[in-house]
């Protein structure tokens, strides 16, 4: 606990923007040309750190509220490529011009919203987590001609068509957490679908050209093979939801296979 408190204090001391926005800088010391604020992914870690500290020390409740408020600077109410709202990768006006929308980042935000709901009972944060899952499910690949068809894309940006473990398994985790809280029937369906796709295609097998591994992501690019570089990050993300689903996690969804189904 003492190390966590000291680490968070150091983060505040060196990375806090101190301009009233509640945002943080990307790194310390800042370098020439750095953005004024961090991207969403690093900010997510700050928010989750505050949540974890508040879970064991009530003095951090105000810090959680400030971090949750500042996170909304990334909120894109107008929606992205699928016309559903979500969090951009960089703060929006007046703190920035926004950025590409990433499904994995939104999944982590959704999990943080679930944690905040469980710690505070705030129903609005649960509603936001459910809305984020709608966004995630809208990112499912529906092109059956793709190598390893199905799966949630990593980003809505047109410069990447990757579908990978980090854009699918946190989504399965989010579906399971929402199932535990709401009991809605759509969530086990999606959790199994996401797990099934990840278990079916992203492997280190070298006998299939559509199975590619690159750094900590497993990327599906038609006709391209990369050297295996499987990491603990993938393994942990694959294992968590699978343990909760049990044997059903590796069985094909019983309804429409890998085709998407609306909530």
N, C-alpha and C positions, 0 to 999 in steps of 0.2 A: 504493500500500500504506500509506504513512504517513497519508494522509487517512482511509483505512478504519479504521486503528488509533485515530486521534484521535477519529473519529466514534463508534466503539464505546465508547471510554473516556468520552466525554461522555454517552452513553446510560446507562452504568453509574452515572455520577456523579449524574445528574439524575432518572433514571426507575426505577432499581432499588428494589424495595420494602424491602430490607435487613431483612426480618423472618424470614428463613430459608426462605421459600416458594420463592424463585427467580423469582417473578413480577415484573412491572413495572407501573408506573402508566401510565395512559392518556395523560397529558400533563404538561408542566412549563411554568410553575408550576401546581400543583394549585389547583383552584377549589372553592369551597364547594359541596357536593352531589356532587362527583365520586365515582365508585366507588373502592373501595380498590385495585382491580387493573384492568388493561386487558382489553378484549375479546380474543377469540382471534386475530382478524385482525392487530392490531398486534403481539401476541406472536409470531405467525408470522414477522414480519419480523425480530424480534430473534433468533429461533432460526436463521433462514436466514443472517443476518449473521454469527453465530458459526460456522456451518458453512463459509461462504465464507472466513472468516479462517483457520479450522483447515486448510483445503485447501492453504494456502500458508505456514502458520506453525504448527508442531506445538504451540507453547505454548498454543494455544487449545483443545486437545483436552479439557481439564478443563472449560472453559467450555461446550463443546458438550454434555458429559455433564450438566452442571447444567441447561442449557436443556431438554434432552430430558426430564429427570426432572420439571422444573416443568411442562412441557407436559401431563403426565398428570393434572394437576389439572383439566383441561378434559374428560377422558375420561368418557364416559357408557357404562359397561359394560352397562347395562340396555337400551340402545337407545332410539330415538325412534319416530317414526310408522311406520316400516317394520320395527320390532323388531330392527334390526341396530345394533350398537354403533358409536359414532363420537364426535367431539369436539363438545361444546357450545360456544356462543359466549361463555360466561362460566364462570369456575372453579366447580367443584362443592364440596360440603361437604368440608372445613371452611372453605374460603376463599370460598365463595359458594354460591348456590343454583342454579347452572347457567344455561342459557339456551336459546334456540331453536337447532336444529341447521341449519347451512347447508351445502349440498353443495359450493359453491365453496371454502369454507374447508377442508373436509375434503380436497378435491382438492389444495390447496396443502400441507396436512399430509402427504398421501401422497407428493407430490413431494419434500418434505424428508426423509421417511423413506427414500425411494429414495437420495437423495444421501448420507444418513448410512450406509446399507448399503454403498454403493460406496466410501465413504471409510474405513470401519472393518471391513467384512466381517461386521457383526452380522446374523445371520440372523433374529433376532426383529424387527428393524425392517423387513425385507423382508416378513415374514409380516403385520406390521401394515399395510403399504402395500397388500398384497393384500386384506386385510380391508376397508380403506377403499374399495377399488375395488368390492367387493361392495356396500357401502353406496351408493356413487355410482350403480351400475347399478340399484339398487332404486328410485332416484328418477326413473326414466324415466316420462314421461307416457304412460299407456295409454288415455286417453280420445280416441277418434277424432272426437268431436264438437267438440273444441277447435279454435280457430283455430291453424293451424300445429301440427298434432298431433305428438306425440313430443317429444324433447328432455328433458333433466334439469331438474327444477325448481331454482330458486335456493335455496329454503329449505323446511323442513318446517313452518314456522309457518303457521297458518291465515289470517294476515292478508295473505298474498301468494301469488299463483299464477303469478308470473313464471317464464319459462323464457328463458334468455338466453345470450349468448356466454360470459360469465364462469362460468357453471355447466356449460358443455359442453366448451369447448376445453381448459381445464386437465385435464378428465377424459380427453380424447383424448391429451393429453401423457402423463398417468399411464399410460394403457393401453399406449402405445408404449414407455415406459421399462420397464414390467413385461414386455412382449413381448421386449425386448432381453435381459433378465436371465433370464426363465424359459422363453421359447419357447412358452408355452401358447397354444393355438389360439383361445381366446375373446378375447384382447386385440386382434388385428387386426380382428376382427369389430366389436368395440365402438368401436375408434378410427375405423373407417370410418363407422359409424352416427352417431357424435357429430359428425364432420366433415361428413357428408352433410346432417344436419339443420341445422347452422349455415350451411352454404353454400346450402342450399335456401331457408330462410326468413328469417334475419336479414339483410336487405339494406336499402339506403336507397331502394328503389323506392317511389314514392308512388302507384302504381297499384293496390296491394292493401291493403285495410283491415286485414288481419291482420299486416302488417309494421309494427312500431312501433319507434322508437328513442328512448331517453330517457337523457340524460347518457351515462355510459360503458357502460350496459347496453342490450341490445336485449331488450325485454320484449314478450311475446306476450299481449295482453289482447284477448279477443274484442270486435270492434266498436269498438275505441278506437284512435285515431291520435295520435301525438305528433310534435312538430317534430323534424326530423332534427338530431342533434347527435353525429355519428359521431366517435369519438376514436381516437387512436393506440393506446390500450389495446386496443380491439377488434381493430384491424388486426393488432397484434403477436400476439395470442392466436390469431387465425384463421390466420395465416401459418405459425407454427411447426410444428404437427402436419401441416399440408398439405404442407409441404416434405418431411417424412419419408415420407409416404404416396405422394407423387407424384400422378400422374394419377388413381389410384384414389380419392383423397380426395374427388373431386367426382362420383364415380359412385355410383349407388344400391347399397346393400349387396345382395349376390347371393342372400341367403337369404330373409329375411322382410321386406324393406323397412325400415320404420321401427318395426315392432313389436319389443318387447324379447325377448331370448333369454337364458335363464339360463346362468350359467357352467357 
